[in-house]
Amino acid sequence: MRLGLRLFLGFFLIVGLAAFFVMRVFVNEVKPGVRQAMESTLVDAANVLAVMAADDMKAGRIADGEFAQRINEANLRDLNAQVWRFPKRHLDYRVTVTDTRGVVVYDSQGRDIGRDNSRWNDVYRTLRGEYGARSSPETPDDTTRTVMHVAAPIRDGDRLIGVLTVAQPNRTIDPFIAASQRAIMRQGGWLIGLSALIGALITWWLVRGIQRLNRYAQAVSAGQPARPPPPRRDEIGDLGRAVEEMRRKLEGKAYVEQYVQSLTHEMKSPLAAIRGAAELLQEPLPEEDRKRFAHNIQTQQQRLTETIDKLLALAEVEQHGWLQKHEPVNVASLLAEAGEGVSAKLAAAGLALSVNVEDPQAVVQGDPYLLRQSLSNLLDNAIAFSPPGGKIFLSSEVDNGMLEIRVTDQGPGIPDYAYDRVFERFYSLSRPGGEPRSSGLGLPFVAEVARLHGGESDLCNLELGGAMATLRLPVV
């Protein structure tokens, strides 16, 4: 099971189930709570009515006295009440009065006159000076519909002269209980849904940071340049910064070792040539030989300088796992500046440059300096391998959201044995006319700049002769 699903399930089980059980407790407590509140109001009503019935009970006219008349008038009233969205049109109370023997002497519904209620808990306990109440079925065979009875003593001073019982069917409060339970279930459903949503968002937030860190760690372990995860102010952010710092230290050490070895290897040949020429110049030599050896020293020094400069430029872009500068770069201006930068070399080599921009408004996002350097390297290669009087073509076009910048020459092309190695660091081919090899760092620089910009580069031969270098970059 994936970590994100585990986090979500764990959060939902803790919060969602807790909310569910709390909701169930509320639902289960609604019915007894409402009935307890109803019993409390019945206690109040029974005691008030018991005081009102005392005079008629003492005078022996409880069945047809003023008290009975008032109760009958109340039963005939149209209440026309709206209680919490439920209409109420008549009284739900039933009032019965028993004498000191427990025999019914008054019933507001006129049904149980003369019945012995002394065994019922409400009358039985009240006659003994205790609080009397009971809940009994409305009909003997239906235990689902019950009536709550609450009794109060009728007194003549301190003497007990009867018991008044107020009864109310529990079904009269069932709509309120059901409505309360539905409201709790509805709100509980929203609570559980909100808990699930919060859990999903928190899980997504945590897993997103972990996945970014995981992808970054995998890229680092595979030796691929990668942008570190965005900064965060939590433990995941601390871990990401620690991994980035560790990567920098480990890669920095390996990078220095690799470059020292490569630079040492590349410097051996020109240094050997300089040393040999310097040793010969210490001997008496004809003027022509002295000039030739001095020129050889100067050539090898230039080669060393070029190698070191290009190596530093390549090291700078390779050490950055991501692009440091982002700004809109107009393609037409980029190609024009690149062509202007090599105009002197073109004139010295007797070459012509043709620039063709398909869309003058095309724009790429990136570092203009690195892009110009990349085109300069491609143009330098084209100049080095073009025959005198030849022509170099610099063009651009947009295809499927990618900008393709092409540098085409009329030179000998790429030998088959070198096809897979042209982008290899320090690998270079012999120049036409016996010119010295280059440092072999120009094309690796181009490839690294293309990668930093989210693109790619390649070099291929043309069917009619010559080679074509392509730099592909995403268009804004």
QUIDAHU-V815821 format. One record per backbone hydrogen bond with DSSP energy under -0.5 kcal/mol. CO is the residue of the C=O (numbers start at 1). NH is the residue of the N-H. Records with the same first field share a line. If there is no record, write none. Layout:
# QUIDAHU-V815821
CO->NH / NH
This chain:
# QUIDAHU-V815821
2->6
3->7
4->8
5->9
6->10
7->11
8->12
9->13
10->14
11->15 / 16
12->16 / 17
13->17
14->18
15->19
16->20
17->21
18->22
19->23
20->24
21->25
22->26
23->27
24->28
25->29
26->30
27->30 / 31
28->32
29->33
30->34
31->35
32->36
33->37
34->38
35->39
36->40
37->41
38->42
39->43
40->44
41->45
42->46
43->47
44->48
45->49
46->50
47->51
48->52
49->53
50->54
51->54
53->57
54->58
55->59
56->60 / 61
57->60
61->64 / 65
65->69
66->70
67->71
68->72
69->73
70->74
71->75
72->76
73->77
74->77
77->79
81->83 / 88
82->84
83->86
86->83
88->81
89->79
94->167
95->108
96->165
97->105 / 106
98->163
99->102
102->117
103->99
104->114
106->97
107->110
112->115
115->104 / 117
117->120
120->124
121->125
122->126
123->127
124->128
125->128 / 130
126->129
132->151
134->149
136->147
139->142
141->143
142->139 / 145
144->146
145->138
146->170 / 171
147->136
148->168
149->134
150->166
152->164
153->155
154->161 / 162
155->157
156->158 / 159
159->156
162->154
163->98
164->152
165->96 / 167
166->150
167->94
168->148
169->172
170->173 / 174
171->175
173->177
174->178
175->179
176->180
177->181
178->182
179->183
180->184
181->185
182->186
183->187
184->188
185->189
186->190
187->191
188->192
189->193
190->194
191->195
192->196
193->197
194->198
195->199
196->200
197->201
198->202
199->203
200->204
201->205
202->206
203->207
204->208
205->209
206->210
207->211
208->212
209->213
210->214
211->215
212->216
213->217
214->218
215->219
216->220
217->221
218->222
219->224
220->223
232->234
234->238
235->239
236->240
237->241
238->242
239->243
240->244
241->245
242->246
243->247
244->248
245->249
246->250
247->251
248->252
249->253
250->254
251->255
252->256
253->257
254->258
255->259
256->260
257->261
258->262
259->263
260->264
261->265
262->266
263->267
264->268
265->269
266->270
267->271
268->272
269->273
270->274
271->275
272->276
273->277
274->278
275->279
276->280
277->281
278->282
279->282
280->283
286->290
287->291
288->292
289->293
290->294
291->295
292->296
293->297
294->298
295->299
296->300
297->301
298->302
299->303
300->304
301->305
302->306
303->307
304->308
305->309
306->310
307->311
308->312
309->313
310->314
311->315
312->316
313->317
314->318
315->319
316->320
319->321
327->366
329->364
330->334
331->335
332->336
333->337
334->338
335->339
336->340
337->341
338->342
339->342
340->343
342->346
343->347
344->348
345->349
346->350 / 351
347->350
350->389
352->392
353->355
354->394
356->358 / 396
358->360
359->362
362->331
363->476
364->329 / 366
366->327 / 368
367->371
368->372
369->373
370->374
371->375
372->376
373->377
374->378
375->379
376->380
377->381
378->382
379->383
380->384
381->385
382->386
383->386
385->412
387->390
390->352
392->354 / 394
393->395 / 408
394->356
395->406
396->358
397->404
399->402
401->475
402->399 / 404
403->405 / 473
404->397 / 406
405->471
406->395
407->469
408->393
411->466
415->418 / 419
416->419
418->421 / 422
421->424
424->427
426->428
431->434
432->435
435->431
440->426 / 427
441->445
442->446
443->447
444->448
445->449
446->450
447->451
448->452
449->453
450->455
451->454
453->474
456->472
458->470
460->468
462->465
466->462
467->409
468->460
469->407
470->458 / 472
471->405
472->456
473->403
474->365
